[in-house]
Amino acid sequence: MTLSQTYRTALIAIAGFLLTALFHMKAVAQANSPQGVRNIVIVHGAWADGSSWSKVIPLLQAKGLHVVAVQNPLTSLADDVAATKRAIALQDGPVLLVGHSYGGVVITEAGNDPKVVGLVYVAALAPSDGESVASVIKPFPPAPLVSEVRADAEGFLTLTPKGIAEDFAQDLSDKEKQLLTATQAPTAAAVFGATITTAAWRAKPSWCVIASNDRAVPPELEKAEAAAMKAASITPPVTCQRFLSRKRSQT
């Protein structure tokens, strides 16, 4: 299987997984909405933006779903949760909330919104009550990306070109890596120490996509989270770091 085919397979798998979650939630949502769950709010991770989901969004829209990608400011966990809750508030019915990487932390807190009926974690972090990114990753060997993070004088973090090329977007073309290096969103270091008040996954159905080759979030942590949540999960044959948005054109 070529790299392009692998990406395509993984994208279809994730879209299908989201549709499965929606089907499962339909009976729950019908109590509040005759149409069931038609709204998907998706949340990007650190150093990224809403375009991270540009390859998944059309697959879901083709199924008649209403999809909104949050644009997190990445200035604090509270700011990111607030941005996500604003997006949720604009939906006309129940919501399936989806988060990638650090975006999983955001949906863990924002998912307490009563409109949210389910959560999907895509290669994401899912702290419990009182936990943070820093605390949940501590028991695991550092992911390769960690050594390529740089802080500025204002307390914001960026990735080195090497980190993007080898650990953040290693499956993409050189041109795409250069673009990501130029457009990455600086992320406040404080977001990784911010703690969860109430983990929404404790009270709401959850699903997990585990990236077995992830170089940003330890795969063993992703597996442990899925087990703790008792969540159904799939493991696509790729890294999940930024593959959501772009795939190579060459076969």
NORJO-V716186 format. One record per backbone hydrogen bond with DSSP energy under -0.5 kcal/mol. CO is the residue of the C=O (numbers start at 0). NH is the residue of the N-H. If there is no record, write none. Layout:
# NORJO-V716186
co,nh
CO,NH
CO,NH
This chain:
# NORJO-V716186
co,nh
1,5
2,6
3,7
4,8
5,9
6,10
7,11
8,12
9,13
10,14
11,15
12,16
13,17
14,18
15,19
16,20
17,21
18,22
19,23
20,24
21,25
22,25
22,26
24,28
25,29
27,30
28,31
28,32
32,35
35,37
37,65
38,95
39,41
39,67
40,97
41,69
42,99
44,47
48,51
49,52
50,53
52,55
52,56
53,57
55,59
56,60
57,61
59,62
59,64
60,63
64,66
65,39
67,41
67,69
69,43
69,71
73,187
75,79
76,80
77,81
78,82
79,83
80,84
81,85
82,86
83,87
84,88
85,89
87,90
93,37
93,38
94,96
94,116
94,117
95,40
96,119
97,42
98,121
99,102
100,103
100,124
101,104
101,105
102,106
103,107
104,108
105,109
106,110
107,199
108,111
109,112
112,115
114,94
116,204
117,96
118,206
119,98
119,121
120,122
120,208
121,100
122,100
127,130
130,195
131,135
132,136
133,137
136,139
142,145
143,146
144,147
145,148
147,159
149,157
151,154
154,188
155,151
156,186
157,149
159,163
160,164
161,165
162,166
162,167
163,168
168,171
172,176
173,177
174,178
175,179
176,180
177,181
178,182
179,183
183,185
184,46
186,156
187,190
188,191
189,192
189,193
191,133
195,129
197,199
198,201
199,202
199,203
204,118
205,231
206,120
207,209
207,233
208,122
209,211
210,213
214,144
217,220
217,221
218,222
219,223
220,224
221,225
222,226
223,227
224,228
225,229
225,230
226,229
231,207
233,209
235,211
235,237
237,212
239,241
239,243
241,244
241,245
243,54
